[in-house]
């Protein structure tokens, strides 16, 4: 029996004992598909709704990829702004966060600056416990200062922004030197793809290449062309590497969506999956999520889902127990698990 599968069965059996003793419902991994992943590459873009990302702007590569590969047609962000969506992707919760404040472990944190400190397991803890590897590849991240809030410092022209790096908010990562070494500049991706790439790679463009934009790169059309070019280059790099196998997958998603360009009086929050607090909708709007596999052809999945579904799918594919709100989420496994013929 696969060692990770055995570990997962053991965890679930132990959890059932807790159910009997404490009435606690376990978040056991579900066997939602036959696929066992060896590499998962997640590319996260910014702030474009489904229609704008695929159809309303100059994004020919992304549009073609969505037609040639798997497309989740009813996928949503969790809330606004960026940070809670990134946290949801790797930890199964937004932890009540509604801002982009830095990590309390930031190396350049100012006196009395509002910040966030998180504890508890993330996908990192799960992967390492199962003997699997991971890394963040963030464009413009300073290699010598992985806990820096922004690069260049100062914020207004920050190509790298900490709010797009969810890993540094967790104490078990930010205070662990070996784990901080896994937070790498994007330039590290190509050489590692030529050798031994991590099992899980989280890839983040800078704010001029992810669709977000800054004062120095604020033309909407050019932003779209730039993130389309970034995805084309990165997907090509992965597909051309020895670490692209029948059990590998690339996911291209957005953190959150905005109302379609030109839409008037469109709701600022649109939800699909019960993401609310006290009756207030927290939904992060409709976004495009594309799943690329080596053997997959055109496919769509119209099940309502959000970032918790992505985490649930990754956990299932690596035979890991599900974290927090990923426990009851549907999965993208129909798009991931398309066998070679």
C-alpha positions as CSV (number, residue, x, y, z in Angstrom):
1,X,0.0,0.0,0.0
2,X,1.2,3.5,-0.8
3,X,2.8,4.9,2.3
4,X,0.9,8.2,2.1
5,X,-2.4,6.4,1.7
6,X,-1.6,4.3,4.8
7,X,-0.8,7.5,6.7
8,X,-4.1,9.0,5.6
9,X,-6.1,6.0,6.6
10,X,-4.4,6.0,10.0
11,X,-5.2,9.7,10.5
12,X,-8.8,9.1,9.6
13,X,-9.2,6.1,11.9
14,X,-7.7,8.1,14.7
15,X,-10.1,11.0,13.9
16,X,-13.1,8.6,14.1
17,X,-12.0,7.8,17.7
18,X,-12.2,11.5,18.4
19,X,-15.7,11.5,16.9
20,X,-16.8,8.9,19.4
21,X,-15.2,10.5,22.3
22,X,-15.7,14.2,21.6
23,X,-18.3,14.5,18.9
24,X,-15.7,16.1,16.5
25,X,-16.1,15.7,12.8
26,X,-12.8,14.8,11.1
27,X,-11.5,16.4,7.9
28,X,-10.3,13.1,6.4
29,X,-9.0,13.2,2.8
30,X,-11.6,11.9,0.4
31,X,-10.8,9.6,-2.5
32,X,-12.3,11.9,-5.2
33,X,-10.3,10.6,-8.1
34,X,-7.7,8.0,-9.1
35,X,-5.0,10.6,-9.8
36,X,-1.9,10.6,-7.6
37,X,0.1,13.8,-8.3
38,X,3.9,14.0,-8.5
39,X,4.0,17.7,-9.4
40,X,1.5,20.5,-9.0
41,X,2.3,24.0,-10.3
42,X,-0.1,26.8,-9.3
43,X,0.2,30.2,-11.1
44,X,-1.8,33.0,-9.4
45,X,-2.8,36.1,-11.3
46,X,-4.7,39.2,-10.0
47,X,-7.9,41.1,-10.0
48,X,-9.6,40.0,-13.2
49,X,-13.1,38.6,-13.5
50,X,-13.9,35.5,-15.6
51,X,-15.1,37.4,-18.7
52,X,-12.3,40.0,-18.6
53,X,-9.6,37.4,-18.1
54,X,-10.6,35.2,-21.0
55,X,-12.8,37.2,-23.5
56,X,-12.8,40.9,-23.1
57,X,-9.0,41.7,-23.3
58,X,-5.9,40.8,-25.3
59,X,-5.2,37.4,-23.7
60,X,-4.9,35.0,-26.7
61,X,-2.8,32.4,-24.9
62,X,-5.0,32.2,-21.9
63,X,-8.1,32.1,-24.0
64,X,-6.7,29.3,-26.2
65,X,-5.5,27.4,-23.1
66,X,-9.0,27.5,-21.6
67,X,-10.4,26.0,-24.8
68,X,-7.7,23.3,-25.2
69,X,-7.5,22.2,-21.6
70,X,-9.7,22.1,-18.5
71,X,-11.8,25.1,-17.4
72,X,-13.7,25.6,-14.2
73,X,-16.6,27.7,-15.4
74,X,-18.2,28.5,-12.1
75,X,-15.2,29.2,-9.8
76,X,-15.0,32.1,-7.4
77,X,-12.6,33.9,-5.1
78,X,-13.3,33.7,-1.4
79,X,-13.4,37.4,-0.5
80,X,-11.6,40.7,-1.0
81,X,-8.9,41.9,-1.0
82,X,-5.9,39.7,-2.1
83,X,-4.3,38.3,1.1
84,X,-7.3,36.2,2.4
85,X,-7.6,34.5,-1.0
86,X,-3.9,33.5,-1.0
87,X,-4.3,32.2,2.6
88,X,-7.3,30.1,1.5
89,X,-5.3,28.4,-1.2
90,X,-2.7,27.0,1.1
91,X,-4.5,26.8,4.5
92,X,-8.3,26.3,3.9
93,X,-9.4,29.5,5.6
94,X,-9.2,33.3,5.3
95,X,-8.9,33.6,9.1
96,X,-11.3,36.5,9.2
97,X,-8.7,38.7,7.4
98,X,-10.2,41.6,5.3
99,X,-7.0,43.6,4.5
100,X,-3.6,43.3,3.0
101,X,-1.6,44.0,6.1
102,X,1.9,42.5,6.3
103,X,3.1,39.5,8.3
104,X,4.1,40.2,11.9
105,X,7.3,38.4,11.0
106,X,8.2,40.9,8.3
107,X,11.9,41.9,8.5
108,X,11.1,45.6,8.0
109,X,7.9,45.8,10.1
110,X,7.5,49.3,11.5
111,X,6.7,50.1,15.1
112,X,2.9,49.8,15.8
113,X,2.3,48.7,12.2
114,X,-0.9,46.5,11.9
115,X,0.1,42.9,10.9
116,X,-1.1,39.3,10.9
117,X,0.4,36.3,12.7
118,X,-1.0,32.8,12.0
119,X,-0.4,29.5,13.6
120,X,-1.6,26.0,12.8
121,X,-1.0,23.7,9.9
122,X,-0.9,24.8,6.3
123,X,-0.3,22.8,3.1
124,X,3.5,23.1,3.9
125,X,3.2,21.1,7.1
126,X,1.1,18.4,5.3
127,X,3.6,18.1,2.4
128,X,6.6,17.8,4.6
129,X,5.0,15.3,6.9
130,X,4.3,13.1,3.9
131,X,7.9,13.4,2.7
132,X,7.0,15.8,-0.2
133,X,8.7,19.0,-1.2
134,X,7.4,22.5,-2.0
135,X,8.6,26.0,-2.9
136,X,7.4,29.5,-3.6
137,X,8.7,31.2,-6.8
138,X,7.9,34.9,-6.5
139,X,9.0,37.4,-9.2
140,X,11.0,40.3,-7.8
141,X,11.3,38.7,-4.3
142,X,14.7,39.7,-2.8
143,X,16.6,36.5,-2.4
144,X,18.5,37.7,0.6
145,X,15.3,39.1,2.4
146,X,12.4,36.6,2.0
147,X,10.5,38.3,4.9
148,X,10.7,41.8,3.4
149,X,7.2,43.5,2.9
150,X,7.9,44.9,-0.5
151,X,10.5,45.2,-3.2
152,X,11.4,47.9,-4.0
153,X,10.7,49.1,-0.4
154,X,8.2,51.8,0.1
155,X,5.1,50.3,-1.2
156,X,3.9,52.5,-4.1
157,X,6.1,50.9,-6.7
158,X,6.4,47.5,-5.0
159,X,6.9,44.9,-7.8
160,X,7.0,42.2,-5.1
161,X,4.3,42.5,-2.4
162,X,4.1,40.4,0.7
163,X,0.3,40.2,0.4
164,X,0.8,37.8,-2.5
165,X,3.0,35.5,-0.4
166,X,0.8,33.6,2.0
167,X,3.6,31.4,3.4
168,X,5.3,34.2,5.4
169,X,2.2,34.8,7.6
170,X,2.6,31.4,9.3
171,X,4.9,31.3,12.4
172,X,6.0,27.7,11.6
173,X,7.4,28.9,8.2
174,X,8.6,32.4,9.0
175,X,10.6,31.3,12.0
176,X,12.1,28.2,10.3
177,X,15.3,28.9,8.3
178,X,15.0,25.7,6.2
179,X,11.5,26.7,5.2
180,X,12.4,30.3,4.5
181,X,15.0,28.9,2.0
182,X,12.0,27.5,0.0
183,X,10.8,31.1,-0.7
184,X,12.7,31.9,-3.8
185,X,12.9,34.5,-6.6
186,X,11.2,33.5,-9.9
187,X,14.7,33.1,-11.5
188,X,15.1,29.9,-9.5
189,X,12.3,28.1,-11.3
190,X,14.0,27.4,-14.6
191,X,17.1,25.7,-13.2
192,X,15.1,23.7,-10.7
193,X,12.8,22.5,-13.5
194,X,15.9,21.2,-15.3
195,X,16.8,19.2,-12.2
196,X,14.5,18.1,-9.4
197,X,11.5,20.4,-9.1
198,X,9.4,20.4,-5.9
199,X,6.2,18.4,-5.7
200,X,4.3,21.6,-5.1
201,X,5.3,24.9,-6.7
202,X,3.4,28.2,-6.0
203,X,4.3,30.7,-8.7
204,X,3.6,34.4,-8.3
205,X,4.3,37.1,-10.9
206,X,5.2,40.6,-9.8
207,X,2.5,43.4,-9.8
208,X,3.3,44.5,-13.3
209,X,3.0,41.0,-14.7
210,X,0.0,39.5,-12.7
211,X,-2.7,41.9,-13.8
212,X,-2.7,44.0,-10.6
213,X,-0.8,47.0,-11.9
214,X,1.1,49.9,-10.3
215,X,1.4,53.6,-11.2
216,X,4.3,52.7,-13.5
217,X,2.3,49.9,-15.2
218,X,-1.4,50.9,-15.2
219,X,-2.5,50.5,-18.8
220,X,-5.3,47.9,-18.7
221,X,-4.6,46.4,-22.1
222,X,-0.8,46.2,-21.5
223,X,-1.4,44.6,-18.1
224,X,-3.5,41.9,-19.7
225,X,-0.9,41.3,-22.5
226,X,1.8,41.1,-19.8
227,X,0.1,38.5,-17.7
228,X,-0.9,36.5,-20.8
229,X,2.8,36.5,-21.8
230,X,3.9,35.5,-18.3
231,X,1.6,32.5,-18.3
232,X,2.6,31.5,-21.8
233,X,6.3,31.6,-20.9
234,X,5.9,29.8,-17.6
235,X,3.6,27.1,-18.9
236,X,6.0,26.5,-21.8
237,X,8.9,26.3,-19.4
238,X,7.1,23.7,-17.2
239,X,5.9,21.6,-20.2
240,X,9.4,21.5,-21.6
241,X,11.0,20.2,-18.4
242,X,11.6,16.6,-17.3
243,X,9.4,17.4,-14.3
244,X,6.3,17.5,-16.6
245,X,4.7,14.0,-16.5
246,X,1.4,12.3,-16.8
247,X,0.9,12.8,-13.1
248,X,1.7,16.5,-13.2
249,X,-0.7,19.5,-13.4
250,X,-0.6,23.2,-13.9
251,X,-3.3,25.4,-12.4
252,X,-3.7,29.0,-13.6
253,X,-6.1,31.0,-11.4
254,X,-6.8,34.5,-10.1
255,X,-6.9,35.6,-6.5
256,X,-10.2,37.5,-6.9
257,X,-12.4,38.9,-9.6
258,X,-13.8,42.3,-10.3
259,X,-17.0,43.3,-12.1
260,X,-16.6,43.1,-15.9
261,X,-15.0,46.1,-17.4
262,X,-17.7,48.7,-18.2
263,X,-20.4,47.1,-16.0
264,X,-22.3,49.6,-14.0
265,X,-23.6,49.1,-10.5
266,X,-22.3,45.5,-10.5
267,X,-22.1,43.9,-7.0
268,X,-18.7,44.3,-5.4
269,X,-19.0,40.8,-3.8
270,X,-20.4,37.8,-5.5
271,X,-20.5,34.4,-3.7
272,X,-21.1,30.9,-4.8
273,X,-20.3,28.6,-1.9
274,X,-21.7,29.9,1.4
275,X,-18.7,32.2,2.1
276,X,-20.3,34.6,4.4
277,X,-20.0,36.0,7.9
278,X,-23.1,37.1,9.8
279,X,-25.1,37.2,6.5
280,X,-22.6,39.5,4.8
281,X,-21.4,38.1,1.5
282,X,-17.6,37.6,1.4
283,X,-17.4,36.2,-2.1
284,X,-14.5,37.2,-4.3
285,X,-16.4,37.3,-7.6
286,X,-16.3,35.0,-10.6
287,X,-12.8,34.1,-11.8
288,X,-11.2,32.0,-14.4
289,X,-9.4,28.8,-13.3
290,X,-7.6,26.6,-15.9
291,X,-6.3,23.1,-15.3
292,X,-3.5,21.9,-17.7
293,X,-2.5,18.2,-17.8
294,X,-0.1,16.4,-20.2
295,X,-2.8,14.3,-21.8
296,X,-5.9,16.4,-21.2
297,X,-8.0,17.8,-23.9
298,X,-10.9,20.3,-23.8
299,X,-13.1,19.9,-20.7
300,X,-15.2,22.0,-18.4
301,X,-16.5,21.7,-14.9
302,X,-19.6,23.9,-13.9
303,X,-19.8,22.9,-10.3
304,X,-19.8,26.0,-8.0
305,X,-16.5,26.1,-6.2
306,X,-13.8,28.5,-4.8
307,X,-10.2,28.4,-3.6
308,X,-11.1,25.7,-1.0
309,X,-11.9,23.4,-3.8
310,X,-8.4,23.9,-5.2
311,X,-6.8,23.1,-1.9
312,X,-9.0,20.0,-1.5
313,X,-8.0,18.8,-4.9
314,X,-4.3,19.2,-4.2
315,X,-4.7,17.5,-0.9
316,X,-6.6,14.6,-2.4
317,X,-4.1,14.2,-5.2
318,X,-1.2,14.0,-2.7
319,X,-3.3,11.8,-0.3
320,X,-3.3,14.3,2.5
321,X,-6.1,15.1,5.0
322,X,-8.1,18.2,4.2
323,X,-7.6,21.4,6.1
324,X,-10.4,23.5,7.6
325,X,-12.9,24.7,5.0
326,X,-11.4,22.4,2.3
327,X,-13.0,19.5,4.3
328,X,-16.4,19.8,2.7
329,X,-15.4,21.4,-0.6
330,X,-16.0,19.9,-4.1
331,X,-12.9,19.2,-6.2
332,X,-11.5,19.9,-9.6
333,X,-10.5,16.3,-10.0
334,X,-12.6,15.8,-13.1
335,X,-10.3,18.3,-14.8
336,X,-7.1,17.0,-13.1
337,X,-7.8,13.3,-13.6
338,X,-8.0,12.9,-17.4
339,X,-6.0,9.8,-18.4
340,X,-3.6,9.5,-21.3
341,X,-5.1,7.5,-24.2
